[in-house]
Amino acid sequence: MKAKVTVDSNLRIKNAFEPPLEIELRDDEHTLQDVLQRLAALYPYLRFIEKGEMGDDLRHLFLNRESHFSFSEGLKREIHDGDTILVEAYMDPLAGG
C-alpha cells in the first residue's frame, strides 16, 4: 500500500529519531492503529499507542488532514492508497533540580 506517513516531534535523538521522518506501510498495515503499532515497534522510547488507544506522547493524529477524533471508528479507520497520515508526538521537557 502506498500511503505517506510523516512523524513530527519536539524530541530528537541523534542518529536514532530525527523528525520529521517518513515511513512506508507494509501490505498488512491497513488502519491508523496499525500505523501506531509500527511506530511503537520502530521507536519504543515514545508511547505511540497504549492498550489500543492513542499513546500519551501523541499530540495529534491526522488522516488526510482530518483528526482521527472525528472518525466514528477512531484508530480502526481504514487507510487507502494515496492517503497521508501525520503523527505529531510531543514530549514534555524534563525538569531538573
Disulfide bonds with the S-S distance in Angstrom:
none
